[in-house]
Amino acid sequence: MSLYQVQKLLYNLNRDEQFKAQYTNDKVTLLGSYDLTDQEREALS
């Protein structure tokens, strides 16, 4: 499990409006740039 990557993603979602917009518009690409397990990607989708 990549807890650091999950925490980093959540931190960016809370702090960066542009990042949040990118997450809203294209989650698949954004999540692909993080070292996440398939289960983590699914949970964050």
mmCIF file of the N, C-alpha and C atoms, coordinates in Angstrom:
data_MODEL
# 
_entry.id   MODEL 
# 
loop_
_atom_site.group_PDB 
_atom_site.id 
_atom_site.type_symbol 
_atom_site.label_atom_id 
_atom_site.label_alt_id 
_atom_site.label_comp_id 
_atom_site.label_asym_id 
_atom_site.label_entity_id 
_atom_site.label_seq_id 
_atom_site.pdbx_PDB_ins_code 
_atom_site.Cartn_x 
_atom_site.Cartn_y 
_atom_site.Cartn_z 
_atom_site.occupancy 
_atom_site.B_iso_or_equiv 
_atom_site.pdbx_formal_charge 
_atom_site.auth_seq_id 
_atom_site.auth_comp_id 
_atom_site.auth_asym_id 
_atom_site.auth_atom_id 
_atom_site.pdbx_PDB_model_num 
ATOM 1   N N  . MET A 1 1  ? 0.847   -1.184 0.000   1.00 0.00 ? 1  MET A N  1 
ATOM 2   C CA . MET A 1 1  ? 0.000   0.000  0.000   1.00 0.00 ? 1  MET A CA 1 
ATOM 3   C C  . MET A 1 1  ? 0.887   1.240  0.000   1.00 0.00 ? 1  MET A C  1 
ATOM 4   N N  . SER A 1 2  ? 0.466   2.242  -0.674  1.00 0.00 ? 2  SER A N  1 
ATOM 5   C CA . SER A 1 2  ? 1.253   3.461  -0.829  1.00 0.00 ? 2  SER A CA 1 
ATOM 6   C C  . SER A 1 2  ? 0.588   4.618  -0.076  1.00 0.00 ? 2  SER A C  1 
ATOM 7   N N  . LEU A 1 3  ? 0.615   4.526  1.222   1.00 0.00 ? 3  LEU A N  1 
ATOM 8   C CA . LEU A 1 3  ? -0.033  5.520  2.074   1.00 0.00 ? 3  LEU A CA 1 
ATOM 9   C C  . LEU A 1 3  ? 0.462   6.930  1.780   1.00 0.00 ? 3  LEU A C  1 
ATOM 10  N N  . TYR A 1 4  ? 1.762   7.077  1.566   1.00 0.00 ? 4  TYR A N  1 
ATOM 11  C CA . TYR A 1 4  ? 2.313   8.406  1.277   1.00 0.00 ? 4  TYR A CA 1 
ATOM 12  C C  . TYR A 1 4  ? 1.666   8.998  0.028   1.00 0.00 ? 4  TYR A C  1 
ATOM 13  N N  . GLN A 1 5  ? 1.524   8.200  -1.013  1.00 0.00 ? 5  GLN A N  1 
ATOM 14  C CA . GLN A 1 5  ? 0.945   8.688  -2.266  1.00 0.00 ? 5  GLN A CA 1 
ATOM 15  C C  . GLN A 1 5  ? -0.514  9.105  -2.073  1.00 0.00 ? 5  GLN A C  1 
ATOM 16  N N  . VAL A 1 6  ? -1.263  8.325  -1.308  1.00 0.00 ? 6  VAL A N  1 
ATOM 17  C CA . VAL A 1 6  ? -2.662  8.670  -1.031  1.00 0.00 ? 6  VAL A CA 1 
ATOM 18  C C  . VAL A 1 6  ? -2.728  9.983  -0.260  1.00 0.00 ? 6  VAL A C  1 
ATOM 19  N N  . GLN A 1 7  ? -1.892  10.115 0.757   1.00 0.00 ? 7  GLN A N  1 
ATOM 20  C CA . GLN A 1 7  ? -1.878  11.345 1.551   1.00 0.00 ? 7  GLN A CA 1 
ATOM 21  C C  . GLN A 1 7  ? -1.467  12.550 0.710   1.00 0.00 ? 7  GLN A C  1 
ATOM 22  N N  . LYS A 1 8  ? -0.502  12.362 -0.167  1.00 0.00 ? 8  LYS A N  1 
ATOM 23  C CA . LYS A 1 8  ? -0.041  13.443 -1.045  1.00 0.00 ? 8  LYS A CA 1 
ATOM 24  C C  . LYS A 1 8  ? -1.178  13.894 -1.970  1.00 0.00 ? 8  LYS A C  1 
ATOM 25  N N  . LEU A 1 9  ? -1.884  12.940 -2.538  1.00 0.00 ? 9  LEU A N  1 
ATOM 26  C CA . LEU A 1 9  ? -3.009  13.254 -3.412  1.00 0.00 ? 9  LEU A CA 1 
ATOM 27  C C  . LEU A 1 9  ? -4.085  14.024 -2.654  1.00 0.00 ? 9  LEU A C  1 
ATOM 28  N N  . LEU A 1 10 ? -4.451  13.555 -1.473  1.00 0.00 ? 10 LEU A N  1 
ATOM 29  C CA . LEU A 1 10 ? -5.478  14.231 -0.678  1.00 0.00 ? 10 LEU A CA 1 
ATOM 30  C C  . LEU A 1 10 ? -5.037  15.627 -0.257  1.00 0.00 ? 10 LEU A C  1 
ATOM 31  N N  . TYR A 1 11 ? -3.772  15.777 0.086   1.00 0.00 ? 11 TYR A N  1 
ATOM 32  C CA . TYR A 1 11 ? -3.233  17.091 0.441   1.00 0.00 ? 11 TYR A CA 1 
ATOM 33  C C  . TYR A 1 11 ? -3.386  18.050 -0.741  1.00 0.00 ? 11 TYR A C  1 
ATOM 34  N N  . ASN A 1 12 ? -2.984  17.599 -1.925  1.00 0.00 ? 12 ASN A N  1 
ATOM 35  C CA . ASN A 1 12 ? -3.079  18.447 -3.114  1.00 0.00 ? 12 ASN A CA 1 
ATOM 36  C C  . ASN A 1 12 ? -4.528  18.805 -3.442  1.00 0.00 ? 12 ASN A C  1 
ATOM 37  N N  . LEU A 1 13 ? -5.440  17.865 -3.256  1.00 0.00 ? 13 LEU A N  1 
ATOM 38  C CA . LEU A 1 13 ? -6.853  18.156 -3.498  1.00 0.00 ? 13 LEU A CA 1 
ATOM 39  C C  . LEU A 1 13 ? -7.367  19.240 -2.561  1.00 0.00 ? 13 LEU A C  1 
ATOM 40  N N  . ASN A 1 14 ? -6.883  19.248 -1.343  1.00 0.00 ? 14 ASN A N  1 
ATOM 41  C CA . ASN A 1 14 ? -7.333  20.231 -0.354  1.00 0.00 ? 14 ASN A CA 1 
ATOM 42  C C  . ASN A 1 14 ? -6.668  21.588 -0.511  1.00 0.00 ? 14 ASN A C  1 
ATOM 43  N N  . ARG A 1 15 ? -5.512  21.651 -1.136  1.00 0.00 ? 15 ARG A N  1 
ATOM 44  C CA . ARG A 1 15 ? -4.723  22.891 -1.176  1.00 0.00 ? 15 ARG A CA 1 
ATOM 45  C C  . ARG A 1 15 ? -4.662  23.591 -2.531  1.00 0.00 ? 15 ARG A C  1 
ATOM 46  N N  . ASP A 1 16 ? -4.905  22.860 -3.607  1.00 0.00 ? 16 ASP A N  1 
ATOM 47  C CA . ASP A 1 16 ? -4.624  23.386 -4.946  1.00 0.00 ? 16 ASP A CA 1 
ATOM 48  C C  . ASP A 1 16 ? -5.886  23.332 -5.813  1.00 0.00 ? 16 ASP A C  1 
ATOM 49  N N  . GLU A 1 17 ? -6.456  24.480 -6.106  1.00 0.00 ? 17 GLU A N  1 
ATOM 50  C CA . GLU A 1 17 ? -7.689  24.547 -6.900  1.00 0.00 ? 17 GLU A CA 1 
ATOM 51  C C  . GLU A 1 17 ? -7.496  24.003 -8.318  1.00 0.00 ? 17 GLU A C  1 
ATOM 52  N N  . GLN A 1 18 ? -6.361  24.272 -8.922  1.00 0.00 ? 18 GLN A N  1 
ATOM 53  C CA . GLN A 1 18 ? -6.092  23.767 -10.268 1.00 0.00 ? 18 GLN A CA 1 
ATOM 54  C C  . GLN A 1 18 ? -5.998  22.239 -10.254 1.00 0.00 ? 18 GLN A C  1 
ATOM 55  N N  . PHE A 1 19 ? -5.358  21.701 -9.254  1.00 0.00 ? 19 PHE A N  1 
ATOM 56  C CA . PHE A 1 19 ? -5.254  20.250 -9.094  1.00 0.00 ? 19 PHE A CA 1 
ATOM 57  C C  . PHE A 1 19 ? -6.647  19.643 -8.921  1.00 0.00 ? 19 PHE A C  1 
ATOM 58  N N  . LYS A 1 20 ? -7.474  20.298 -8.114  1.00 0.00 ? 20 LYS A N  1 
ATOM 59  C CA . LYS A 1 20 ? -8.839  19.827 -7.877  1.00 0.00 ? 20 LYS A CA 1 
ATOM 60  C C  . LYS A 1 20 ? -9.641  19.824 -9.182  1.00 0.00 ? 20 LYS A C  1 
ATOM 61  N N  . ALA A 1 21 ? -9.466  20.851 -9.994  1.00 0.00 ? 21 ALA A N  1 
ATOM 62  C CA . ALA A 1 21 ? -10.163 20.919 -11.280 1.00 0.00 ? 21 ALA A CA 1 
ATOM 63  C C  . ALA A 1 21 ? -9.697  19.798 -12.201 1.00 0.00 ? 21 ALA A C  1 
ATOM 64  N N  . GLN A 1 22 ? -8.405  19.540 -12.209 1.00 0.00 ? 22 GLN A N  1 
ATOM 65  C CA . GLN A 1 22 ? -7.873  18.454 -13.035 1.00 0.00 ? 22 GLN A CA 1 
ATOM 66  C C  . GLN A 1 22 ? -8.432  17.113 -12.565 1.00 0.00 ? 22 GLN A C  1 
ATOM 67  N N  . TYR A 1 23 ? -8.517  16.911 -11.262 1.00 0.00 ? 23 TYR A N  1 
ATOM 68  C CA . TYR A 1 23 ? -9.075  15.682 -10.696 1.00 0.00 ? 23 TYR A CA 1 
ATOM 69  C C  . TYR A 1 23 ? -10.531 15.518 -11.129 1.00 0.00 ? 23 TYR A C  1 
ATOM 70  N N  . THR A 1 24 ? -11.274 16.600 -11.093 1.00 0.00 ? 24 THR A N  1 
ATOM 71  C CA . THR A 1 24 ? -12.683 16.557 -11.481 1.00 0.00 ? 24 THR A CA 1 
ATOM 72  C C  . THR A 1 24 ? -12.844 16.241 -12.969 1.00 0.00 ? 24 THR A C  1 
ATOM 73  N N  . ASN A 1 25 ? -11.984 16.810 -13.796 1.00 0.00 ? 25 ASN A N  1 
ATOM 74  C CA . ASN A 1 25 ? -12.105 16.658 -15.249 1.00 0.00 ? 25 ASN A CA 1 
ATOM 75  C C  . ASN A 1 25 ? -11.495 15.383 -15.803 1.00 0.00 ? 25 ASN A C  1 
ATOM 76  N N  . ASP A 1 26 ? -10.439 14.864 -15.177 1.00 0.00 ? 26 ASP A N  1 
ATOM 77  C CA . ASP A 1 26 ? -9.746  13.696 -15.732 1.00 0.00 ? 26 ASP A CA 1 
ATOM 78  C C  . ASP A 1 26 ? -9.057  12.894 -14.629 1.00 0.00 ? 26 ASP A C  1 
ATOM 79  N N  . LYS A 1 27 ? -9.859  12.214 -13.824 1.00 0.00 ? 27 LYS A N  1 
ATOM 80  C CA . LYS A 1 27 ? -9.329  11.437 -12.699 1.00 0.00 ? 27 LYS A CA 1 
ATOM 81  C C  . LYS A 1 27 ? -8.369  10.348 -13.143 1.00 0.00 ? 27 LYS A C  1 
ATOM 82  N N  . VAL A 1 28 ? -8.694  9.675  -14.234 1.00 0.00 ? 28 VAL A N  1 
ATOM 83  C CA . VAL A 1 28 ? -7.889  8.533  -14.675 1.00 0.00 ? 28 VAL A CA 1 
ATOM 84  C C  . VAL A 1 28 ? -6.447  8.947  -14.931 1.00 0.00 ? 28 VAL A C  1 
ATOM 85  N N  . THR A 1 29 ? -6.248  10.016 -15.670 1.00 0.00 ? 29 THR A N  1 
ATOM 86  C CA . THR A 1 29 ? -4.895  10.485 -15.971 1.00 0.00 ? 29 THR A CA 1 
ATOM 87  C C  . THR A 1 29 ? -4.191  10.960 -14.711 1.00 0.00 ? 29 THR A C  1 
ATOM 88  N N  . LEU A 1 30 ? -4.891  11.720 -13.903 1.00 0.00 ? 30 LEU A N  1 
ATOM 89  C CA . LEU A 1 30 ? -4.290  12.243 -12.677 1.00 0.00 ? 30 LEU A CA 1 
ATOM 90  C C  . LEU A 1 30 ? -3.880  11.111 -11.741 1.00 0.00 ? 30 LEU A C  1 
ATOM 91  N N  . LEU A 1 31 ? -4.765  10.162 -11.517 1.00 0.00 ? 31 LEU A N  1 
ATOM 92  C CA . LEU A 1 31 ? -4.443  9.044  -10.627 1.00 0.00 ? 31 LEU A CA 1 
ATOM 93  C C  . LEU A 1 31 ? -3.325  8.185  -11.200 1.00 0.00 ? 31 LEU A C  1 
ATOM 94  N N  . GLY A 1 32 ? -3.216  8.131  -12.519 1.00 0.00 ? 32 GLY A N  1 
ATOM 95  C CA . GLY A 1 32 ? -2.146  7.374  -13.161 1.00 0.00 ? 32 GLY A CA 1 
ATOM 96  C C  . GLY A 1 32 ? -0.771  7.942  -12.891 1.00 0.00 ? 32 GLY A C  1 
ATOM 97  N N  . SER A 1 33 ? -0.704  9.203  -12.509 1.00 0.00 ? 33 SER A N  1 
ATOM 98  C CA . SER A 1 33 ? 0.591   9.826  -12.235 1.00 0.00 ? 33 SER A CA 1 
ATOM 99  C C  . SER A 1 33 ? 1.073   9.553  -10.809 1.00 0.00 ? 33 SER A C  1 
ATOM 100 N N  . TYR A 1 34 ? 0.249   8.867  -10.020 1.00 0.00 ? 34 TYR A N  1 
ATOM 101 C CA . TYR A 1 34 ? 0.622   8.498  -8.652  1.00 0.00 ? 34 TYR A CA 1 
ATOM 102 C C  . TYR A 1 34 ? 0.886   6.999  -8.587  1.00 0.00 ? 34 TYR A C  1 
ATOM 103 N N  . ASP A 1 35 ? 1.791   6.606  -7.719  1.00 0.00 ? 35 ASP A N  1 
ATOM 104 C CA . ASP A 1 35 ? 2.135   5.198  -7.532  1.00 0.00 ? 35 ASP A CA 1 
ATOM 105 C C  . ASP A 1 35 ? 1.130   4.571  -6.566  1.00 0.00 ? 35 ASP A C  1 
ATOM 106 N N  . LEU A 1 36 ? -0.039  4.217  -7.099  1.00 0.00 ? 36 LEU A N  1 
ATOM 107 C CA . LEU A 1 36 ? -1.128  3.678  -6.293  1.00 0.00 ? 36 LEU A CA 1 
ATOM 108 C C  . LEU A 1 36 ? -1.420  2.239  -6.692  1.00 0.00 ? 36 LEU A C  1 
ATOM 109 N N  . THR A 1 37 ? -1.968  1.485  -5.749  1.00 0.00 ? 37 THR A N  1 
ATOM 110 C CA . THR A 1 37 ? -2.426  0.142  -6.076  1.00 0.00 ? 37 THR A CA 1 
ATOM 111 C C  . THR A 1 37 ? -3.752  0.260  -6.826  1.00 0.00 ? 37 THR A C  1 
ATOM 112 N N  . ASP A 1 38 ? -4.164  -0.815 -7.467  1.00 0.00 ? 38 ASP A N  1 
ATOM 113 C CA . ASP A 1 38 ? -5.449  -0.811 -8.167  1.00 0.00 ? 38 ASP A CA 1 
ATOM 114 C C  . ASP A 1 38 ? -6.590  -0.527 -7.193  1.00 0.00 ? 38 ASP A C  1 
ATOM 115 N N  . GLN A 1 39 ? -6.499  -1.080 -6.003  1.00 0.00 ? 39 GLN A N  1 
ATOM 116 C CA . GLN A 1 39 ? -7.530  -0.870 -4.992  1.00 0.00 ? 39 GLN A CA 1 
ATOM 117 C C  . GLN A 1 39 ? -7.599  0.605  -4.575  1.00 0.00 ? 39 GLN A C  1 
ATOM 118 N N  . GLU A 1 40 ? -6.461  1.246  -4.422  1.00 0.00 ? 40 GLU A N  1 
ATOM 119 C CA . GLU A 1 40 ? -6.429  2.670  -4.065  1.00 0.00 ? 40 GLU A CA 1 
ATOM 120 C C  . GLU A 1 40 ? -7.004  3.519  -5.188  1.00 0.00 ? 40 GLU A C  1 
ATOM 121 N N  . ARG A 1 41 ? -6.628  3.210  -6.428  1.00 0.00 ? 41 ARG A N  1 
ATOM 122 C CA . ARG A 1 41 ? -7.167  3.954  -7.575  1.00 0.00 ? 41 ARG A CA 1 
ATOM 123 C C  . ARG A 1 41 ? -8.680  3.844  -7.632  1.00 0.00 ? 41 ARG A C  1 
ATOM 124 N N  . GLU A 1 42 ? -9.171  2.640  -7.414  1.00 0.00 ? 42 GLU A N  1 
ATOM 125 C CA . GLU A 1 42 ? -10.614 2.420  -7.445  1.00 0.00 ? 42 GLU A CA 1 
ATOM 126 C C  . GLU A 1 42 ? -11.309 3.206  -6.330  1.00 0.00 ? 42 GLU A C  1 
ATOM 127 N N  . ALA A 1 43 ? -10.726 3.213  -5.152  1.00 0.00 ? 43 ALA A N  1 
ATOM 128 C CA . ALA A 1 43 ? -11.318 3.933  -4.019  1.00 0.00 ? 43 ALA A CA 1 
ATOM 129 C C  . ALA A 1 43 ? -11.331 5.437  -4.254  1.00 0.00 ? 43 ALA A C  1 
ATOM 130 N N  . LEU A 1 44 ? -10.346 5.953  -4.974  1.00 0.00 ? 44 LEU A N  1 
ATOM 131 C CA . LEU A 1 44 ? -10.234 7.393  -5.205  1.00 0.00 ? 44 LEU A CA 1 
ATOM 132 C C  . LEU A 1 44 ? -10.949 7.857  -6.473  1.00 0.00 ? 44 LEU A C  1 
ATOM 133 N N  . SER A 1 45 ? -11.496 6.925  -7.227  1.00 0.00 ? 45 SER A N  1 
ATOM 134 C CA . SER A 1 45 ? -12.194 7.272  -8.473  1.00 0.00 ? 45 SER A CA 1 
ATOM 135 C C  . SER A 1 45 ? -13.609 7.707  -8.224  1.00 0.00 ? 45 SER A C  1 
# 
